[in-house]
Amino acid sequence: MDGRFKSIGRSGVGYEILSYKDKFDGSRAHRFISEQIGEYETYGDGITKHSGSWMAHTDNILDCIASLAIFAMDHKDDEEFKSWLTSFWPRPVDEKSIDFALTVKFDEKKTKYYNLQERKISSSEKLQYDKRWSEIPQWCVGNLESVLRLIVPDYYHDALTLFYYYTEVRSYLAQKLDWYDSVDGYFIGWQPTDNYQSMQLQSAFYVINSIVKSWQYADNAQRSLDCLKHNLRIDEESAA
């Protein structure tokens, strides 16, 4: 298996998943999907490479992720593909961080500071010199956009991770608060032509994320089963 998959909407284009050691340098790129996803020319020859690879651009995120979703479903039982995908697919968002970010709001009457790691807010003036704390900016108003800007680390530049955070946070807020605020393409610099495209991208993310979570559940179940068998063996030996 070589990690290549066909574009479903771009003629003559193929995508490929790179290993972590072979990934692109994202610090030198602008608006890319992932350091481990490249694209190349096929000239209509299946998924055969007829050029070198370059980083897949954010403008093509819908085609890339939808193509990856189809490829993932077809190869979900392949252990090598599992290793590749889980090496760069984002980790789940901490729901406690989301809850805390909702409470971080700018106060016109008093300067306040927040600590995302400890999930604390304070108005102590001495904290302005403590690098663990940050002053609450004016854009903190407790909406979806401000929550995202707070909890997504500044060093995340790839659109895949950014949009993953967006879908996870939006889904959590929708379930908890019945809140369906939206900042779709703006958050990653992608401009969908209509709401239908945005829904398609979220659906593609859901497909892949569901596959990844199914692997995680299966791995957790196996570890629990191994532990159960081990403990039962000990009990049997003790009884004997």
VEXLONU-767314 format. One line per field, with one value per atom (N, C-alpha, C): atom name; residue in one letter; x, y, z. Coordinates in Angstrom, 3 decimals. Layout:
BEGIN
atom <- c(CA|...)
type <- c(A|...)
east <- c(X|...)
north <- c(Y|...)
up <- c(Z|...)
//
This chain:
BEGIN
atom <- c(N|CA|C|N|CA|C|N|CA|C|N|CA|C|N|CA|C|N|CA|C|N|CA|C|N|CA|C|N|CA|C|N|CA|C|N|CA|C|N|CA|C|N|CA|C|N|CA|C|N|CA|C|N|CA|C|N|CA|C|N|CA|C|N|CA|C|N|CA|C|N|CA|C|N|CA|C|N|CA|C|N|CA|C|N|CA|C|N|CA|C|N|CA|C|N|CA|C|N|CA|C|N|CA|C|N|CA|C|N|CA|C|N|CA|C|N|CA|C|N|CA|C|N|CA|C|N|CA|C|N|CA|C|N|CA|C|N|CA|C|N|CA|C|N|CA|C|N|CA|C|N|CA|C|N|CA|C|N|CA|C|N|CA|C|N|CA|C|N|CA|C|N|CA|C|N|CA|C|N|CA|C|N|CA|C|N|CA|C|N|CA|C|N|CA|C|N|CA|C|N|CA|C|N|CA|C|N|CA|C|N|CA|C|N|CA|C|N|CA|C|N|CA|C|N|CA|C|N|CA|C|N|CA|C|N|CA|C|N|CA|C|N|CA|C|N|CA|C|N|CA|C|N|CA|C|N|CA|C|N|CA|C|N|CA|C|N|CA|C|N|CA|C|N|CA|C|N|CA|C|N|CA|C|N|CA|C|N|CA|C|N|CA|C|N|CA|C|N|CA|C|N|CA|C|N|CA|C|N|CA|C|N|CA|C|N|CA|C|N|CA|C|N|CA|C|N|CA|C|N|CA|C|N|CA|C|N|CA|C|N|CA|C|N|CA|C|N|CA|C|N|CA|C|N|CA|C|N|CA|C|N|CA|C|N|CA|C|N|CA|C|N|CA|C|N|CA|C|N|CA|C|N|CA|C|N|CA|C|N|CA|C|N|CA|C|N|CA|C|N|CA|C|N|CA|C|N|CA|C|N|CA|C|N|CA|C|N|CA|C|N|CA|C|N|CA|C|N|CA|C|N|CA|C|N|CA|C|N|CA|C|N|CA|C|N|CA|C|N|CA|C|N|CA|C|N|CA|C|N|CA|C|N|CA|C|N|CA|C|N|CA|C|N|CA|C|N|CA|C|N|CA|C|N|CA|C|N|CA|C|N|CA|C|N|CA|C|N|CA|C|N|CA|C|N|CA|C|N|CA|C|N|CA|C|N|CA|C|N|CA|C|N|CA|C|N|CA|C|N|CA|C|N|CA|C|N|CA|C|N|CA|C|N|CA|C|N|CA|C|N|CA|C|N|CA|C|N|CA|C|N|CA|C|N|CA|C|N|CA|C|N|CA|C|N|CA|C|N|CA|C|N|CA|C|N|CA|C|N|CA|C|N|CA|C|N|CA|C|N|CA|C|N|CA|C|N|CA|C|N|CA|C|N|CA|C|N|CA|C|N|CA|C|N|CA|C|N|CA|C|N|CA|C|N|CA|C|N|CA|C|N|CA|C|N|CA|C|N|CA|C|N|CA|C|N|CA|C|N|CA|C|N|CA|C|N|CA|C|N|CA|C|N|CA|C|N|CA|C|N|CA|C|N|CA|C|N|CA|C|N|CA|C|N|CA|C|N|CA|C|N|CA|C|N|CA|C|N|CA|C|N|CA|C|N|CA|C|N|CA|C|N|CA|C|N|CA|C|N|CA|C|N|CA|C|N|CA|C|N|CA|C|N|CA|C|N|CA|C|N|CA|C|N|CA|C|N|CA|C|N|CA|C|N|CA|C|N|CA|C|N|CA|C|N|CA|C|N|CA|C|N|CA|C|N|CA|C|N|CA|C|N|CA|C|N|CA|C|N|CA|C|N|CA|C|N|CA|C|N|CA|C|N|CA|C|N|CA|C|N|CA|C|N|CA|C|N|CA|C|N|CA|C|N|CA|C|N|CA|C)
type <- c(M|M|M|D|D|D|G|G|G|R|R|R|F|F|F|K|K|K|S|S|S|I|I|I|G|G|G|R|R|R|S|S|S|G|G|G|V|V|V|G|G|G|Y|Y|Y|E|E|E|I|I|I|L|L|L|S|S|S|Y|Y|Y|K|K|K|D|D|D|K|K|K|F|F|F|D|D|D|G|G|G|S|S|S|R|R|R|A|A|A|H|H|H|R|R|R|F|F|F|I|I|I|S|S|S|E|E|E|Q|Q|Q|I|I|I|G|G|G|E|E|E|Y|Y|Y|E|E|E|T|T|T|Y|Y|Y|G|G|G|D|D|D|G|G|G|I|I|I|T|T|T|K|K|K|H|H|H|S|S|S|G|G|G|S|S|S|W|W|W|M|M|M|A|A|A|H|H|H|T|T|T|D|D|D|N|N|N|I|I|I|L|L|L|D|D|D|C|C|C|I|I|I|A|A|A|S|S|S|L|L|L|A|A|A|I|I|I|F|F|F|A|A|A|M|M|M|D|D|D|H|H|H|K|K|K|D|D|D|D|D|D|E|E|E|E|E|E|F|F|F|K|K|K|S|S|S|W|W|W|L|L|L|T|T|T|S|S|S|F|F|F|W|W|W|P|P|P|R|R|R|P|P|P|V|V|V|D|D|D|E|E|E|K|K|K|S|S|S|I|I|I|D|D|D|F|F|F|A|A|A|L|L|L|T|T|T|V|V|V|K|K|K|F|F|F|D|D|D|E|E|E|K|K|K|K|K|K|T|T|T|K|K|K|Y|Y|Y|Y|Y|Y|N|N|N|L|L|L|Q|Q|Q|E|E|E|R|R|R|K|K|K|I|I|I|S|S|S|S|S|S|S|S|S|E|E|E|K|K|K|L|L|L|Q|Q|Q|Y|Y|Y|D|D|D|K|K|K|R|R|R|W|W|W|S|S|S|E|E|E|I|I|I|P|P|P|Q|Q|Q|W|W|W|C|C|C|V|V|V|G|G|G|N|N|N|L|L|L|E|E|E|S|S|S|V|V|V|L|L|L|R|R|R|L|L|L|I|I|I|V|V|V|P|P|P|D|D|D|Y|Y|Y|Y|Y|Y|H|H|H|D|D|D|A|A|A|L|L|L|T|T|T|L|L|L|F|F|F|Y|Y|Y|Y|Y|Y|Y|Y|Y|T|T|T|E|E|E|V|V|V|R|R|R|S|S|S|Y|Y|Y|L|L|L|A|A|A|Q|Q|Q|K|K|K|L|L|L|D|D|D|W|W|W|Y|Y|Y|D|D|D|S|S|S|V|V|V|D|D|D|G|G|G|Y|Y|Y|F|F|F|I|I|I|G|G|G|W|W|W|Q|Q|Q|P|P|P|T|T|T|D|D|D|N|N|N|Y|Y|Y|Q|Q|Q|S|S|S|M|M|M|Q|Q|Q|L|L|L|Q|Q|Q|S|S|S|A|A|A|F|F|F|Y|Y|Y|V|V|V|I|I|I|N|N|N|S|S|S|I|I|I|V|V|V|K|K|K|S|S|S|W|W|W|Q|Q|Q|Y|Y|Y|A|A|A|D|D|D|N|N|N|A|A|A|Q|Q|Q|R|R|R|S|S|S|L|L|L|D|D|D|C|C|C|L|L|L|K|K|K|H|H|H|N|N|N|L|L|L|R|R|R|I|I|I|D|D|D|E|E|E|E|E|E|S|S|S|A|A|A|A|A|A)
east <- c(0.844|0.000|0.877|0.587|1.443|0.819|-0.396|-1.017|-1.548|-1.607|-2.129|-3.630|-4.343|-5.771|-6.195|-7.215|-7.647|-8.542|-8.383|-9.290|-10.635|-11.723|-13.053|-13.591|-12.944|-13.483|-12.498|-11.222|-10.190|-9.511|-9.756|-9.215|-7.692|-7.055|-5.613|-4.842|-5.522|-4.872|-4.983|-3.902|-3.910|-3.393|-3.803|-3.328|-2.517|-1.660|-0.941|-0.707|-0.718|-0.434|1.050|1.721|3.146|3.359|4.429|4.776|5.237|5.277|5.683|7.100|7.995|9.389|9.547|8.585|8.658|7.747|7.140|6.165|6.803|5.926|6.366|6.681|7.368|7.664|6.586|5.633|4.525|4.919|6.072|6.492|6.836|7.033|7.393|6.220|5.055|3.888|2.790|1.842|0.720|-0.577|-1.478|-2.809|-2.731|-2.276|-2.185|-3.105|-3.435|-4.372|-3.685|-2.566|-1.812|-0.385|0.549|1.943|2.135|1.165|1.297|0.371|-0.198|-1.016|-0.452|-0.041|0.474|-0.420|-0.235|-0.954|0.045|-0.336|0.576|-0.232|0.450|-0.187|-0.263|-1.437|-1.605|-1.823|-2.250|-2.582|-3.584|-4.474|-5.526|-5.109|-3.909|-3.386|-3.601|-4.856|-5.188|-4.577|-3.808|-3.114|-1.596|-1.189|0.235|0.813|1.960|2.605|3.364|3.004|3.715|4.366|4.552|5.212|5.646|6.393|6.680|5.446|5.502|4.366|4.578|3.486|3.522|2.365|2.410|1.394|0.028|-0.980|-2.348|-2.836|-3.411|-3.798|-5.194|-5.403|-6.684|-7.858|-7.630|-8.721|-9.347|-8.580|-9.061|-9.433|-9.700|-9.934|-11.173|-12.234|-13.432|-13.142|-12.499|-12.188|-11.234|-10.224|-9.220|-9.819|-10.557|-11.104|-12.216|-13.038|-14.074|-13.431|-12.356|-11.640|-11.015|-10.458|-9.855|-10.915|-12.110|-13.191|-13.574|-13.675|-14.005|-12.883|-11.641|-10.482|-10.413|-10.707|-10.651|-11.687|-12.871|-13.911|-13.530|-12.877|-12.475|-11.275|-10.501|-9.269|-9.254|-10.418|-10.486|-9.961|-9.852|-9.339|-7.857|-7.235|-5.821|-4.974|-4.139|-3.350|-2.347|-1.782|-0.815|-1.515|-2.699|-3.456|-3.864|-4.245|-4.595|-3.432|-2.238|-1.053|-0.807|-0.965|-0.758|-1.765|-3.029|-4.080|-4.028|-3.832|-3.796|-2.543|-1.529|-0.307|-0.509|-1.531|-1.740|-3.172|-4.101|-5.479|-5.534|-6.154|-6.144|-6.764|-6.295|-6.831|-8.100|-8.961|-10.208|-9.979|-10.930|-10.863|-11.319|-10.612|-10.962|-12.216|-13.305|-14.572|-14.504|-13.663|-13.521|-12.908|-12.025|-11.427|-12.475|-13.397|-14.479|-15.368|-15.735|-16.582|-15.918|-14.623|-13.912|-13.857|-13.558|-13.433|-14.729|-15.851|-17.140|-17.258|-16.534|-16.626|-15.611|-14.668|-13.642|-14.221|-14.559|-15.180|-14.526|-14.412|-13.802|-14.682|-14.034|-14.741|-14.242|-15.120|-14.725|-14.298|-14.796|-14.546|-13.265|-12.802|-11.645|-10.812|-9.505|-8.606|-8.539|-8.758|-8.723|-7.781|-7.337|-6.389|-6.941|-6.522|-6.977|-5.783|-5.936|-4.934|-5.650|-5.407|-6.135|-5.748|-4.483|-4.027|-4.708|-4.766|-5.373|-6.868|-7.355|-8.762|-9.188|-8.470|-8.749|-8.777|-9.543|-9.628|-9.328|-8.558|-8.190|-8.041|-8.208|-8.013|-6.772|-5.950|-4.733|-3.757|-3.323|-2.445|-1.072|-0.611|0.725|0.808|-0.325|-0.328|0.064|0.105|0.484|1.931|2.721|4.117|4.335|3.261|3.335|2.974|3.925|3.715|2.688|2.350|1.328|-0.072|-0.193|-1.478|-1.510|-2.693|-2.866|-4.020|-3.847|-4.924|-6.098|-7.297|-8.494|-8.708|-8.639|-8.785|-10.246|-10.436|-11.788|-12.641|-11.997|-12.790|-13.365|-13.025|-13.592|-14.997|-15.981|-17.378|-18.203|-17.532|-18.245|-19.007|-18.626|-19.283|-18.374|-18.828|-18.074|-16.696|-16.637|-15.360|-14.350|-14.785|-13.845|-13.396|-14.286|-13.918|-12.834|-13.021|-12.042|-10.689|-10.714|-9.455|-8.712|-9.451|-8.823|-8.181|-8.877|-8.411|-7.529|-7.509|-6.659|-5.274|-4.250|-2.891|-2.444|-1.650|-1.181|-0.323|0.316|1.215|0.478|-0.845|-1.608|-1.924|-1.348|-1.576|-2.252|-2.304|-2.903|-4.424|-5.063|-6.514|-7.229|-6.628|-7.264|-7.476|-6.428|-6.549|-7.487|-7.383|-8.243|-9.718|-10.018|-11.418|-11.897|-11.009|-11.370|-11.801|-11.008|-11.378|-12.736|-12.902|-14.154|-15.359|-15.296|-16.423|-16.683|-15.604|-15.760|-16.368|-15.867|-16.381|-17.821|-18.092|-19.444|-20.433|-20.036|-20.903|-21.184|-20.140|-20.303|-21.244|-21.071|-21.917|-23.360|-23.515|-24.867|-25.601|-24.899|-25.519|-25.777|-24.848|-24.964|-25.875|-25.765|-26.480|-27.522|-27.678|-28.566|-28.168|-26.864|-26.265|-25.617|-26.124|-25.649|-24.991|-24.189|-23.425|-22.465|-22.050|-21.204|-20.162|-18.935|-17.873|-17.126|-17.835|-17.272|-15.946|-15.990|-14.769|-13.827|-14.391|-13.571|-12.458|-12.745|-11.796|-10.536|-10.643|-9.473|-9.071|-9.746|-9.403|-9.968|-10.983|-11.629|-12.984|-13.328|-14.588|-15.512|-16.424|-17.369|-18.308|-18.741|-19.639|-21.048|-21.395|-22.719|-22.677|-23.780|-23.861|-23.772|-24.197|-24.160|-22.729|-21.792|-20.388|-19.861|-20.262|-19.842|-20.353|-21.589|-22.173|-21.450|-21.059|-20.333|-18.986|-18.296|-16.997|-17.164|-18.178|-18.414|-18.770|-19.515|-19.869|-18.630|-17.722|-16.491|-15.645|-15.558|-14.826|-15.475|-16.793|-17.514|-17.199|-17.152|-16.853|-15.486|-14.470|-13.112|-12.987|-13.557|-13.461|-14.150|-15.253|-15.968|-15.116|-14.397|-13.512|-12.384|-11.769|-10.678|-11.168|-12.340|-12.886|-13.224|-13.671|-13.987|-12.719|-11.596|-10.314|-9.953|-10.139|-9.805|-10.675|-11.968|-12.868|-12.464|-12.119|-11.720|-10.432|-9.466|-8.206|-8.453|-9.325|-9.650|-10.355|-11.251|-11.971|-11.005|-10.034|-9.057|-8.199|-7.790|-6.989|-7.789|-9.068|-9.917|-10.110|-10.259|-10.427|-9.163|-8.005|-6.732|-6.553|-6.935|-6.835|-7.784|-9.004|-9.990|-9.492|-8.958|-8.448|-7.294|-6.434|-5.295|-5.770|-6.732|-7.234|-7.981|-8.723|-9.454|-8.484|-7.378|-6.375|-5.764|-5.517|-4.962|-5.949|-7.245|-8.263|-8.354|-8.282|-8.362|-7.182|-5.997|-4.816|-4.907|-5.487|-5.633|-6.614|-7.704|-8.723|-8.178|-7.257|-6.670|-5.735)
north <- c(-1.199|0.000|1.246|2.218|3.383|4.680|4.626|5.816|6.809|6.446|7.356|7.142|8.244|8.112|9.152|8.805|9.595|10.759|11.885|13.010|12.678|12.992|12.712|13.878|15.043|16.198|16.990|16.601|17.335|16.395|16.615|15.748|15.827|14.654|14.599|14.856|14.766|15.034|13.816|13.504|12.461|13.027|12.409|12.811|11.659|11.978|10.917|11.297|10.279|10.455|10.182|11.120|10.965|10.493|9.765|9.365|10.597|10.488|11.635|12.093|11.142|11.508|12.136|11.907|12.455|13.660|14.173|15.248|16.543|17.439|18.749|19.649|20.739|21.741|22.819|22.761|23.705|25.130|25.330|26.680|27.521|26.844|27.554|27.658|27.220|27.213|28.127|28.423|29.277|28.594|28.435|27.868|26.483|25.522|24.146|23.256|22.076|21.176|20.405|19.787|19.031|18.855|18.816|18.563|17.150|16.276|14.889|14.530|15.540|15.284|16.085|15.379|16.023|15.737|16.490|16.223|16.214|15.589|15.445|15.275|15.341|15.188|13.714|13.315|11.953|11.949|13.087|13.208|12.132|11.802|10.842|9.397|9.135|7.763|7.163|7.013|6.442|7.241|6.566|7.258|7.225|6.972|6.955|8.366|8.497|9.805|10.177|11.335|11.853|13.196|13.465|14.693|14.488|15.460|15.443|15.852|15.767|16.144|17.514|18.200|19.470|19.491|20.394|20.433|20.766|20.012|20.278|21.589|22.462|23.805|23.821|24.738|24.850|25.051|25.720|25.948|24.640|23.557|22.247|21.309|21.858|21.011|20.136|20.641|19.819|18.594|18.791|17.658|16.690|17.228|16.375|15.527|16.153|15.421|14.468|14.881|13.975|12.766|13.008|11.907|10.983|11.581|10.790|9.984|10.552|9.838|8.566|8.667|7.495|6.472|6.937|6.046|5.371|6.144|5.607|4.507|4.709|3.697|2.401|2.535|1.350|0.632|1.332|0.750|0.753|0.831|0.934|-0.300|-1.431|-2.656|-2.887|-1.944|-2.064|-1.477|-2.281|-1.844|-0.752|-0.823|0.210|1.553|1.537|2.779|3.332|2.456|2.863|3.595|3.069|3.696|5.070|5.187|6.469|7.511|7.156|8.130|8.596|7.667|8.044|8.844|8.831|9.577|11.080|11.498|12.943|13.404|12.460|12.882|13.518|14.684|15.407|14.614|14.916|14.277|14.991|14.292|14.902|16.174|17.095|18.351|18.120|18.724|18.613|19.434|18.771|19.471|20.448|20.156|21.069|22.394|22.338|23.559|24.393|23.724|24.431|25.142|24.418|25.005|26.226|26.124|27.252|28.429|28.154|29.224|30.023|29.387|30.089|31.160|30.966|31.904|33.044|32.930|33.967|35.110|36.223|37.349|38.666|39.542|40.852|41.706|42.395|43.260|44.689|45.570|46.957|47.690|47.260|47.972|47.512|46.307|45.785|44.858|45.045|44.163|42.806|41.768|40.424|39.542|38.459|37.545|36.115|35.289|33.899|32.963|31.764|30.711|29.476|29.163|28.065|26.712|26.556|25.282|24.973|25.988|25.799|26.112|26.656|27.042|28.006|29.106|30.109|31.503|32.389|33.797|34.636|35.701|36.545|38.000|38.915|40.340|40.869|39.973|40.373|41.052|42.268|43.036|42.388|41.666|41.058|39.988|39.507|38.449|38.944|40.269|40.796|40.451|40.069|39.707|38.191|37.454|35.994|35.418|34.750|34.245|33.121|32.567|31.516|32.100|33.408|34.084|35.049|35.270|36.207|37.155|38.384|39.361|39.022|39.100|38.801|39.910|39.589|40.610|40.997|42.060|42.568|41.607|40.774|39.883|38.692|38.548|37.464|37.838|37.309|37.633|36.387|35.220|33.995|33.368|33.677|33.032|31.949|31.302|30.190|30.636|31.780|32.244|32.514|33.171|33.478|32.220|31.233|29.957|29.282|29.265|28.648|29.354|30.671|31.427|31.221|30.919|30.701|29.323|28.302|26.945|26.350|26.954|26.430|27.054|26.262|26.797|27.590|28.623|29.486|28.746|27.652|26.951|26.006|25.902|25.094|25.936|25.569|26.321|25.491|24.171|23.342|23.371|23.447|23.577|22.352|21.174|19.956|20.026|20.394|20.488|21.609|22.748|23.884|23.547|22.924|22.599|21.474|20.586|19.531|20.150|21.089|21.785|22.463|23.102|23.809|22.867|21.729|20.811|20.191|19.870|19.276|20.271|21.518|22.536|22.890|23.068|23.422|22.317|21.062|19.933|19.887|20.121|20.094|21.200|22.395|23.518|23.317|22.698|22.436|21.456|20.428|19.439|20.004|20.804|21.299|22.512|23.433|24.706|24.909|23.899|24.048|25.291|25.438|26.645|26.292|26.863|26.504|27.694|28.420|29.514|28.948|29.760|29.247|30.259|29.767|30.597|29.790|28.854|27.824|28.107|28.638|28.792|29.839|30.836|31.936|31.432|30.414|29.937|29.353|28.814|28.210|28.947|30.046|30.792|30.172|29.323|28.671|29.319|29.606|30.261|29.332|28.626|27.763|28.606|28.061|28.808|28.881|27.931|27.940|27.071|27.082|26.302|24.801|24.385|22.965|22.446|23.250|22.842|22.692|23.600|23.529|22.249|21.888|20.666|19.433|19.484|18.359|18.148|19.251|19.141|18.563|19.013|18.487|17.004|16.597|15.180|14.331|14.848|14.115|13.960|15.028|14.950|13.926|13.899|12.962|11.521|11.238|9.873|9.425|10.268|9.896|9.810|10.787|10.799|9.584|9.169|7.991|6.740|6.644|5.497|5.491|6.665|6.766|6.404|6.907|6.609|5.121|4.507|3.070|2.267|2.702|2.049|2.229|3.441|3.725|2.906|2.823|2.024|0.551|0.058|-1.344|-1.610|-0.681|-0.837|-0.808|0.113|0.200|-1.066|-1.571|-2.794|-3.969|-4.047|-5.135|-5.054|-3.832|-3.673|-4.069|-3.697|-4.073|-5.580|-6.200|-7.649|-8.358|-7.875|-8.472|-8.366|-7.206|-7.001|-7.942|-8.091|-8.976|-10.417|-10.868|-12.235|-12.449|-11.429|-11.528|-11.656|-10.826|-10.854|-12.138|-12.651|-13.893|-15.063|-15.035|-16.074|-16.065|-14.858|-14.718|-15.259|-14.915|-15.392|-16.907|-17.508|-18.951|-19.630|-19.038|-19.579|-19.465|-18.339|-18.143|-19.146|-19.395|-20.340|-21.762|-22.073|-23.404|-23.607)
up <- c(0.000|0.000|0.000|-0.905|-1.026|-0.523|-0.003|0.574|-0.428|-1.701|-2.709|-2.884|-3.120|-3.392|-4.421|-5.172|-6.319|-5.897|-6.562|-6.366|-7.001|-6.289|-6.845|-7.669|-7.579|-8.279|-9.108|-9.066|-9.805|-10.798|-12.043|-13.089|-13.135|-13.218|-13.357|-12.088|-10.932|-9.641|-8.738|-8.050|-7.035|-5.726|-4.629|-3.301|-2.715|-1.768|-1.074|0.382|1.235|2.650|2.869|3.481|3.755|5.184|5.414|6.775|7.538|8.840|9.649|9.311|9.067|8.779|7.394|6.499|5.148|4.939|6.000|5.871|5.354|4.857|4.388|5.581|5.307|6.331|6.270|7.187|7.195|7.511|8.147|8.510|7.278|6.160|4.933|3.963|4.387|3.506|4.035|3.187|3.546|3.156|4.131|3.898|3.251|4.033|3.554|4.379|3.838|4.509|5.625|5.330|6.327|5.840|6.772|6.416|5.869|6.103|5.659|4.509|3.846|2.660|1.487|0.454|-0.742|-1.928|-2.988|-4.227|-5.383|-6.485|-7.622|-8.902|-10.034|-11.340|-11.726|-12.215|-12.729|-14.240|-14.778|-16.196|-16.619|-15.702|-16.012|-15.952|-15.473|-15.418|-14.022|-13.627|-12.319|-11.188|-10.320|-9.229|-9.447|-10.686|-11.011|-10.916|-10.306|-10.159|-11.428|-11.991|-13.152|-12.821|-11.538|-11.102|-9.659|-9.144|-7.724|-6.943|-5.625|-4.783|-4.168|-3.911|-3.193|-2.204|-1.264|-0.210|-0.794|-0.391|-0.840|-0.209|-1.031|-0.599|0.019|0.934|1.633|0.683|-0.436|-1.389|-1.863|-1.789|-2.260|-1.109|0.064|1.234|1.084|0.462|0.308|-0.552|-1.696|-2.575|-1.896|-1.220|-0.582|0.539|1.442|2.585|2.152|1.178|0.667|-0.016|-0.779|-1.430|-0.389|0.669|1.738|2.483|2.658|3.350|2.596|1.268|0.448|0.523|0.431|0.511|1.880|2.934|4.295|4.508|3.977|4.130|3.423|2.278|1.506|2.126|2.968|3.520|5.053|5.665|7.120|7.838|7.129|7.745|7.449|6.771|6.430|7.558|8.171|9.327|8.970|7.764|7.368|7.193|6.586|6.431|7.794|8.693|10.047|10.709|10.538|11.117|10.518|9.193|8.521|8.991|8.956|9.262|10.711|11.627|13.040|13.396|12.514|12.803|12.665|11.907|11.745|12.012|12.206|12.481|13.881|14.028|15.318|16.458|17.649|18.847|19.317|20.057|20.531|21.345|21.247|21.987|23.426|24.375|25.784|26.058|26.426|26.648|27.826|28.807|29.939|29.492|28.502|27.968|27.235|26.549|25.869|26.885|27.936|28.983|29.607|29.854|30.456|29.489|28.215|27.221|27.093|27.321|27.260|28.352|29.446|30.570|30.469|29.542|29.395|28.556|29.210|28.527|28.933|27.969|28.193|29.113|30.052|30.997|30.796|30.364|30.105|31.379|32.518|33.771|34.468|34.144|34.865|33.963|34.016|33.268|33.962|33.196|33.756|32.938|33.582|32.965|33.044|32.093|32.105|31.949|32.521|32.422|31.891|30.619|29.976|30.546|30.956|31.501|32.833|33.704|35.023|35.027|33.911|33.764|34.885|34.946|35.982|35.373|36.011|35.625|36.859|36.678|37.813|37.367|38.306|38.028|38.748|39.273|39.982|39.017|39.340|38.461|38.281|39.283|39.197|38.117|37.644|36.642|35.255|35.075|33.766|33.408|34.398|34.170|34.203|34.405|34.474|33.102|32.454|31.102|31.030|32.168|32.182|32.031|32.208|32.150|30.972|30.413|29.295|29.601|29.173|29.370|28.465|28.987|28.195|27.171|25.878|24.824|24.578|23.845|23.590|22.774|21.952|21.108|21.871|23.134|23.945|24.397|23.691|24.003|24.312|24.372|24.720|23.579|22.325|21.186|20.599|19.539|18.952|18.478|17.812|17.281|18.389|19.466|20.548|21.273|21.406|22.025|21.192|19.881|18.992|19.070|19.059|19.090|20.410|21.457|22.758|22.874|22.425|22.702|21.603|20.406|19.346|19.459|19.705|19.855|18.627|18.850|17.768|16.752|17.190|16.276|15.333|15.461|14.520|13.280|12.150|10.925|9.849|10.031|8.984|9.069|7.911|7.851|8.411|8.261|8.756|10.269|11.010|12.469|12.871|12.198|12.525|12.312|11.166|10.891|11.794|12.170|13.120|14.451|14.942|16.171|16.006|14.874|14.628|14.704|14.009|13.995|15.369|16.103|17.420|18.412|18.403|19.323|18.973|17.689|17.256|17.618|17.424|17.758|19.257|20.058|21.510|21.981|21.441|21.834|21.378|20.224|19.721|20.631|21.095|21.969|23.364|23.856|25.222|25.340|24.378|24.482|23.393|22.511|21.365|20.569|20.376|19.804|18.484|17.406|16.069|15.368|16.098|15.509|14.465|13.510|12.436|11.994|11.769|11.200|10.134|9.530|8.651|7.970|6.756|5.980|6.527|7.187|7.699|8.609|9.401|10.397|9.769|8.574|7.930|6.656|6.346|5.145|3.882|4.031|2.885|2.671|1.435|1.136|0.352|1.039|0.322|-0.533|-1.663|-2.546|-1.979|-1.103|-0.480|0.774|1.523|2.762|2.486|1.294|0.954|0.939|0.421|0.421|1.841|2.718|4.111|4.760|4.470|5.012|4.469|3.201|2.611|3.298|3.572|4.240|5.641|6.363|7.703|7.650|6.628|6.474|6.217|5.381|5.081|6.335|7.129|8.390|9.319|9.348|10.226|9.849|8.556|8.090|8.598|8.358|8.752|10.266|10.962|12.422|13.033|12.442|12.947|12.792|11.663|11.439|12.466|12.682|13.654|15.052|15.427|16.750|16.888|15.801|15.861|16.139|15.555|15.841|17.311|17.820|19.215|20.163|19.855|20.696|20.672|19.483|19.356|20.129|20.053|20.781|22.290|22.736|24.164|24.639|23.790|24.144|24.269|23.358|23.401|24.656|25.028|26.246|27.485|27.508|28.639|28.702|27.523|27.477|27.937|27.494|27.906|29.421|29.951|31.399|32.141|31.608|32.218|32.221|31.082|30.997|31.972|32.072|32.986|34.425|34.810|36.178|36.488|35.508|35.707|35.887|35.168|35.293|36.694|37.186|38.533|39.562|39.355|40.297|40.281|39.094|38.962|39.661|39.494|40.150|41.658|42.124|43.575|44.153|43.366|43.841|43.914|42.959|42.955|44.128)
//
